Amino acid sequence: MATRATPCLSRFNPHFTQNVIDAMGPKTGPRTRQVLGCLIKHVHDFAREVELTTDEWMMGVRFLNAVGQISDAKRNEGQRISDVLGLESLVDEIEHKLATETDEIPTSSTILGPFWSPNAPFRDNGDSIIMSPHKGQVSLMRGRVMDFVTKKPVAGAVVDIWQASSNGKYDFQDPENQVDNNLRGKFRTDGEGLYSLYCLHPTPYSLPTDGPAGVLLNLMDRHPMRPAHIHLMVGHDNYKPVTNQIFPKDDPYLESDTVFAVKDDLVVDFHPLEGDQNAKLGLEYDILLVPRD
Amino acid sequence: MATRATPCLSRFNPHFTQNVIDAMGPKTGPRTRQVLGCLIKHVHDFAREVELTTDEWMMGVRFLNAVGQISDAKRNEGQRISDVLGLESLVDEIEHKLATETDEIPTSSTILGPFWSPNAPFRDNGDSIIMSPHKGQVSLMRGRVMDFVTKKPVAGAVVDIWQASSNGKYDFQDPENQVDNNLRGKFRTDGEGLYSLYCLHPTPYSLPTDGPAGVLLNLMDRHPMRPAHIHLMVGHDNYKPVTNQIFPKDDPYLESDTVFAVKDDLVVDFHPLEGDQNAKLGLEYDILLVPRD
């Protein structure tokens, strides 16, 4: 049976998009040409498929400008919009496609999010990252970093941990209640690949909804909640870095994370802890690292 | 012959995009669902097709934020980015698809651009819109507004005209050289549908390249030039409005307009004018309006 052109596309100039793509000059590198050419194609196909009106396009232009206007050194609304549309999570999947194509899956990477800080201090194993008052439950988190291939411990790996406080805010969003680097810390694994620290059982929280991301979520009739999570970034010179979020298994937003970052192997189980005067809960979490070539 | 899935797409979670689209709640209206669903699909397909890396995605996020950060009441960088990618011109084509589907084509609409002003004053036919010093050639522009169907004159139509000065700048970009509403004016057609005014033979100019649009044009190895043009917006209560740009036929940038707004029937011919002490050039330009319903 012969195929035919989609009727809704055929009424428009069939050469327009290729003309725009072909306007790129000879000094454009091949990767830039590929990425921007594909972007132009999809932007145009989107507009033709929905027959975008001038009013809708202008609404989009105003939205685009508003994203940057509310952003500053402490607020990245562009990243948030990208997250709400699932793009950061998808890019994460793309970057780690090789890992997902193997039978054995190393610890999943997931989105970095806008709350990582380059300034988190090194702390000793067994230290607490809790520096300010809170209403959460203190937990002892510990585990082993291992080589994905050999399953041997990786000594000297850096486990960078960050989390929101029990009010759902990170330190730099909440300077009146939290000191700098509250609930942040870097831990170096010992000779057995072990790390350990005290942190909070995490709390679900809402993305800020006073900007374009809130407008977009409202348009889509979606809640702004992220399931409770702890962020980890694990690195070692000889291994590919892993950026993770881990989620308590009983969180009500696991199935509807507003940034689509939950993966099955990132759901963890906090258990009651006995015999530790500092913590009521315990969490064991091991991390597998893939060697660099 | 059986079709098969594109290999480069099959390695990714085939349900992810539909899950993001299906996250929209029941209160999302059908048009919003259609537009945002299609947008999500194309954004995701783009990322998968080029296998967008985290670094490239983050470059895009920074670019997105920069667009709004340089925009203000007098600068709409979001619209400019959209123009450089051909989107405004495409949306214009979509809105006017019905006109292009008829055999007889009424005066083409084209992009409004960011330089229209709601404050342009009414002037009398035969007046000049030139209020400030310039280095251009004064031209007498005149024509008739007619009904597309009956070809009869349309009396009382408003012809709103705006153009850049000979330095390539519009009045509000150039307050040190131009008074407010220099090279802007609204003219009402007389009983014969006629309008007339003195304006400048237009000059090609560059889009501002000190912001994200300049970055994007540089990446694409494209020049930032627009062919010389005069903007028109023609309206009448009984007719569909037309927004136009007209271009001198000898302009060097007709084939490579950086916002892709040139259409064949918008290319016009300025001719030497004799017997008018105010102008050296003449331009006749008629406009056909489509009746409402």
Boltz contact constraints between the chains, C-beta under 6 A:
constraints:
  - contact:
      token1: [A, 11]
      token2: [B, 97]
      max_distance: 6.0
  - contact:
      token1: [A, 12]
      token2: [B, 93]
      max_distance: 6.0
  - contact:
      token1: [A, 20]
      token2: [B, 86]
      max_distance: 6.0
  - contact:
      token1: [A, 20]
      token2: [B, 260]
      max_distance: 6.0
  - contact:
      token1: [A, 23]
      token2: [B, 222]
      max_distance: 6.0
  - contact:
      token1: [A, 24]
      token2: [B, 220]
      max_distance: 6.0
  - contact:
      token1: [A, 24]
      token2: [B, 221]
      max_distance: 6.0
  - contact:
      token1: [A, 25]
      token2: [B, 221]
      max_distance: 6.0
  - contact:
      token1: [A, 25]
      token2: [B, 222]
      max_distance: 6.0
  - contact:
      token1: [A, 27]
      token2: [B, 221]
      max_distance: 6.0
  - contact:
      token1: [A, 28]
      token2: [B, 220]
      max_distance: 6.0
  - contact:
      token1: [A, 28]
      token2: [B, 221]
      max_distance: 6.0
  - contact:
      token1: [A, 32]
      token2: [B, 219]
      max_distance: 6.0
  - contact:
      token1: [A, 34]
      token2: [B, 50]
      max_distance: 6.0
  - contact:
      token1: [A, 35]
      token2: [B, 50]
      max_distance: 6.0
  - contact:
      token1: [A, 38]
      token2: [B, 46]
      max_distance: 6.0
  - contact:
      token1: [A, 38]
      token2: [B, 49]
      max_distance: 6.0
  - contact:
      token1: [A, 38]
      token2: [B, 50]
      max_distance: 6.0
  - contact:
      token1: [A, 39]
      token2: [B, 46]
      max_distance: 6.0
  - contact:
      token1: [A, 40]
      token2: [B, 85]
      max_distance: 6.0
  - contact:
      token1: [A, 42]
      token2: [B, 42]
      max_distance: 6.0
  - contact:
      token1: [A, 42]
      token2: [B, 46]
      max_distance: 6.0
  - contact:
      token1: [A, 43]
      token2: [B, 87]
      max_distance: 6.0
  - contact:
      token1: [A, 44]
      token2: [B, 90]
      max_distance: 6.0
  - contact:
      token1: [A, 46]
      token2: [B, 38]
      max_distance: 6.0
  - contact:
      token1: [A, 46]
      token2: [B, 39]
      max_distance: 6.0
  - contact:
      token1: [A, 46]
      token2: [B, 42]
      max_distance: 6.0
  - contact:
      token1: [A, 47]
      token2: [B, 90]
      max_distance: 6.0
  - contact:
      token1: [A, 47]
      token2: [B, 91]
      max_distance: 6.0
  - contact:
      token1: [A, 49]
      token2: [B, 38]
      max_distance: 6.0
  - contact:
      token1: [A, 50]
      token2: [B, 34]
      max_distance: 6.0
  - contact:
      token1: [A, 50]
      token2: [B, 35]
      max_distance: 6.0
  - contact:
      token1: [A, 50]
      token2: [B, 38]
      max_distance: 6.0
  - contact:
      token1: [A, 51]
      token2: [B, 94]
      max_distance: 6.0
  - contact:
      token1: [A, 52]
      token2: [B, 91]
      max_distance: 6.0
  - contact:
      token1: [A, 54]
      token2: [B, 91]
      max_distance: 6.0
  - contact:
      token1: [A, 54]
      token2: [B, 95]
      max_distance: 6.0
  - contact:
      token1: [A, 57]
      token2: [B, 91]
      max_distance: 6.0
  - contact:
      token1: [A, 61]
      token2: [B, 78]
      max_distance: 6.0
  - contact:
      token1: [A, 61]
      token2: [B, 79]
      max_distance: 6.0
  - contact:
      token1: [A, 61]
      token2: [B, 82]
      max_distance: 6.0
  - contact:
      token1: [A, 64]
      token2: [B, 67]
      max_distance: 6.0
  - contact:
      token1: [A, 64]
      token2: [B, 78]
      max_distance: 6.0
  - contact:
      token1: [A, 65]
      token2: [B, 68]
      max_distance: 6.0
  - contact:
      token1: [A, 65]
      token2: [B, 71]
      max_distance: 6.0
  - contact:
      token1: [A, 65]
      token2: [B, 78]
      max_distance: 6.0
  - contact:
      token1: [A, 67]
      token2: [B, 64]
      max_distance: 6.0
  - contact:
      token1: [A, 67]
      token2: [B, 68]
      max_distance: 6.0
  - contact:
      token1: [A, 68]
      token2: [B, 65]
      max_distance: 6.0
  - contact:
      token1: [A, 68]
      token2: [B, 67]
      max_distance: 6.0
  - contact:
      token1: [A, 68]
      token2: [B, 68]
      max_distance: 6.0
  - contact:
      token1: [A, 68]
      token2: [B, 69]
      max_distance: 6.0
  - contact:
      token1: [A, 69]
      token2: [B, 68]
      max_distance: 6.0
  - contact:
      token1: [A, 71]
      token2: [B, 65]
      max_distance: 6.0
  - contact:
      token1: [A, 78]
      token2: [B, 61]
      max_distance: 6.0
  - contact:
      token1: [A, 78]
      token2: [B, 64]
      max_distance: 6.0
  - contact:
      token1: [A, 78]
      token2: [B, 65]
      max_distance: 6.0
  - contact:
      token1: [A, 79]
      token2: [B, 61]
      max_distance: 6.0
  - contact:
      token1: [A, 82]
      token2: [B, 61]
      max_distance: 6.0
  - contact:
      token1: [A, 85]
      token2: [B, 40]
      max_distance: 6.0
  - contact:
      token1: [A, 86]
      token2: [B, 20]
      max_distance: 6.0
  - contact:
      token1: [A, 87]
      token2: [B, 43]
      max_distance: 6.0
  - contact:
      token1: [A, 90]
      token2: [B, 44]
      max_distance: 6.0
  - contact:
      token1: [A, 90]
      token2: [B, 47]
      max_distance: 6.0
  - contact:
      token1: [A, 91]
      token2: [B, 47]
      max_distance: 6.0
  - contact:
      token1: [A, 91]
      token2: [B, 52]
      max_distance: 6.0
  - contact:
      token1: [A, 91]
      token2: [B, 54]
      max_distance: 6.0
  - contact:
      token1: [A, 91]
      token2: [B, 57]
      max_distance: 6.0
  - contact:
      token1: [A, 93]
      token2: [B, 12]
      max_distance: 6.0
  - contact:
      token1: [A, 94]
      token2: [B, 51]
      max_distance: 6.0
  - contact:
      token1: [A, 95]
      token2: [B, 54]
      max_distance: 6.0
  - contact:
      token1: [A, 97]
      token2: [B, 11]
      max_distance: 6.0
  - contact:
      token1: [A, 219]
      token2: [B, 32]
      max_distance: 6.0
  - contact:
      token1: [A, 220]
      token2: [B, 24]
      max_distance: 6.0
  - contact:
      token1: [A, 220]
      token2: [B, 28]
      max_distance: 6.0
  - contact:
      token1: [A, 221]
      token2: [B, 24]
      max_distance: 6.0
  - contact:
      token1: [A, 221]
      token2: [B, 25]
      max_distance: 6.0
  - contact:
      token1: [A, 221]
      token2: [B, 27]
      max_distance: 6.0
  - contact:
      token1: [A, 221]
      token2: [B, 28]
      max_distance: 6.0
  - contact:
      token1: [A, 222]
      token2: [B, 23]
      max_distance: 6.0
  - contact:
      token1: [A, 222]
      token2: [B, 25]
      max_distance: 6.0
  - contact:
      token1: [A, 260]
      token2: [B, 20]
      max_distance: 6.0
